[in-house]
Each structure stands twice: as C-alpha cells, then as structure tokens.
C-alpha cells in the first residue's frame, strides 16, 4: 500500500531512500530527522538507525503495485539527490517513475545542481515525462540559485517548495515554473513566517500566471496556525497535470 499522508498537496509518499544530512538553514529543524531519531536503537523498527542515510531497494517497485492513480511525493524522509545516493540507484527510481505513468511523482531536492545534471544527462534529447514533477526546496532569498538550477533542467513540470519559508524571497524569476508551494515551519523550535513574505510570493505568482499553493502558517504543530491567507485557502495546482488513468488491466 502507499503510505498515506497529511501533506495537503499530495496523496501518498514513497521513500526508496531514507535519512539525510543538513545542507542549509532550512534543514535546521528538519521534521523527518526529528521523527526518525525517536526510534534510533529500537530493534526491528524501520528507523532503527535513526536518520542515517539508507537505500531501500525493497521499496523500489512499490508504485507499480498501486492500482489507483496517485499524486506521489518521492522521498519525504530523505533527498534523492544526496551525494551518497549512487547514480545507479537514482536510475532505478526514475525507471519506476517512468513505468508507473498513471501516477504523478513529485521529486523535491535541496541538491538542485545534482538534480539538474542528472536530469539533463538522462533526458538529453527530450524533456522528462510530464508526470514526473521536478522541483527544489528554497527557504529564503540566499538560496535562489536552486531556482536557476530547476529552470535549467530538461523538465516538463517544474516547481518550488518555499518551505519552511524563513525569510523574504524578494523578486522571483518565475519563468518556466509551473507551481509554487509556500509554508511556514512547524515543530517545537519553529521560526515564524511573516505574512508579507507570503503575500509577496502570491502576488508574483498571480502576475506570472503560476499556480500558488499555501500549505500552512506552521507553529508548534503543522496545522496550529491554519492555512488561510487573506481570507482564502490557496490550493492551486499546475494546469498541465497529465490525465491520470489506472493500472492497465493486463498488468494487474
């Protein structure tokens, strides 16, 4: 079964890799690390080794077994483009995503230059399939280089997750981007998001015609502050979402 999730912008999570290491200030209060480390040393638990990076080849074919089309967030508990994930393993993840074309896959990374290089090598003469959404997590204006990496990929569907948003983004070049997610941080040490930061991003998305999704204000608990921005829930999704069928009968 797919792992159901409370994340508002997806249906399920798929974690062929778990664990990670911190790379920038947005990682400081990582929810995945906080969750995983609770189980370090618990014999037999999936997170017996805490948040140490682990490849999980036994999970590679899971999406091929899910008969109903889903929006799938890839590696909610890791980063597929971490430098310690071998390219051969990334190949196998992409092989599965290409084969399971009735799903839509959302791949997010903070290692955006490695993603760009991998994608452009794999798809040299064409763009990545439109059901494989490729994006970067960007926490403040200091990390805008990740946006340029996403824009430089041979991708059909490009997006950004500006979460946890810990500072103003300022002017954004939204060229070729299809979707922007914004959210505040959650957890016991959550850094507060300012409404002006969210409004500035939303208004630029409206002007550029880019889908805008406001996930949460954050706080001690993810849903503590709700997700209303200026009286509305912003739930926009990319208009290029491909038609989503079901698993072919012959493959069942």
Buried (B, 14 or more C-beta within 10 A) or exposed (E): EBBEBEBBBBBBBBBBBBBBBEBBBBBBBBBBBEEBBEBEEEEEEEBBBBBBBBBBEEBBBBBBEBEEBBBBBBBBBBBBBBEEBEEEBBEBBBEBBBEBBBBBBBBBBBBBBBBBBBBBEBBEEEBBBBBBBBBBBBBBEEBBEBBEBBBBBBBBBBBBBBBBBBBEBEEBEBEEBBBBBBBBBBBEEBBEBEEEBBEBBBEBBEEBEBBBBBBBBBBEEBEEBEBEBEEEEBEBBBEEBBEBEEBEEEEE
